[in-house]
Amino acid sequence: MFTVEAIIDERGNVKILQPVPLQGTRRALVIVLDEPALPVAETALLSEAALAEDWMRPEEDEAWSYLNRATS
């Protein structure tokens, strides 16, 4: 189990703000906070796909794996 940040627009559409590496289908819970979402920079959205190529490499998982151990 882990947490990812998302925004929900006025129509109820959910946009997850980072890649979520999964194997197979998973259930999810959505908690709606009582605070407005900060505007997402268009540049960040446009660069997301390019950056995801680096984020999804096994070397990245290994480099950041200590954070998973710290929250377990």
GUVEXDO-305248 format. One line per 3 residues: number of its first residue (from 1); for each residue x negated, y, z of C-alpha. Coordinates in pm, 1 decimal. Each point is the difference from the previous one (the first is absolute). Example, Ala and Ser with C-alpha at 12.3 -4.5 7.8 and 13.67 -1.06 7.14 Angstrom:
# GUVEXDO-305248
1) -1230.0:-450.0:780.0; -137.0:344.0:-66.0 .
//
This chain:
# GUVEXDO-305248
1) 0.0:0.0:0.0; -123.7:348.6:-82.5; 137.3:351.0:-48.7 .
4) -0.3:209.2:-316.2; 113.0:358.5:-47.0; 282.0:83.2:-239.1 .
7) 234.4:284.4:-83.6; 372.5:-22.7:-66.7; 161.0:250.2:-234.7 .
10) 348.1:147.3:34.4; 142.9:-287.0:-208.3; -146.4:-262.8:232.3 .
13) -279.9:-110.1:-235.4; -303.9:-124.7:190.3; -351.4:80.9:-132.3 .
16) -284.8:-181.9:173.8; -304.6:228.1:6.4; -272.3:-263.5:-36.9 .
19) -40.1:-341.6:-159.1; 137.0:-291.7:203.1; -193.3:-318.5:-79.6 .
22) 232.9:-295.7:51.6; 12.8:-359.3:-105.9; 361.1:-85.7:-59.3 .
25) 318.0:173.4:106.1; 21.2:148.6:350.3; 269.6:156.7:214.6 .
28) -47.2:359.1:114.5; 152.8:235.3:253.5; 44.0:370.3:-72.9 .
31) -5.5:243.3:291.2; 122.6:348.6:-89.9; -174.0:267.5:206.9 .
34) 170.0:321.4:115.0; -250.1:219.4:-181.3; -19.7:120.9:-357.9 .
37) -252.8:-155.3:-234.6; -292.2:215.4:-101.3; -7.9:70.4:-372.7 .
40) -216.0:-249.1:-186.9; -259.2:164.5:-221.1; 53.0:-81.7:-366.4 .
43) -374.4:-54.3:-43.3; 5.4:-266.4:269.7; 285.6:-181.4:-172.0 .
46) -172.7:16.6:-337.9; -327.2:-137.4:139.4; 167.1:-280.2:198.3 .
49) -18.1:-259.9:-278.5; -365.9:71.3:-74.1; -95.6:-13.5:366.7 .
52) 200.3:-319.1:51.4; -248.7:-183.4:-221.2; -269.4:68.9:260.6 .
55) 228.8:-48.3:299.5; 107.2:-346.6:-110.0; -350.6:-146.3:-27.2 .
58) -107.3:-268.0:251.4; -301.7:215.2:90.6; 235.0:274.1:121.2 .
61) 194.2:-246.7:212.9; -323.3:-115.3:160.0; -125.9:355.2:55.6 .
64) 317.3:97.9:188.2; 75.8:-334.1:166.2; -120.4:124.1:339.1 .
67) 309.3:223.3:15.6; 227.7:-305.5:-18.4; -189.5:-161.6:287.4 .
70) 29.4:319.5:207.6; 380.9:9.7:-33.7; 64.5:-371.0:53.4 .
//
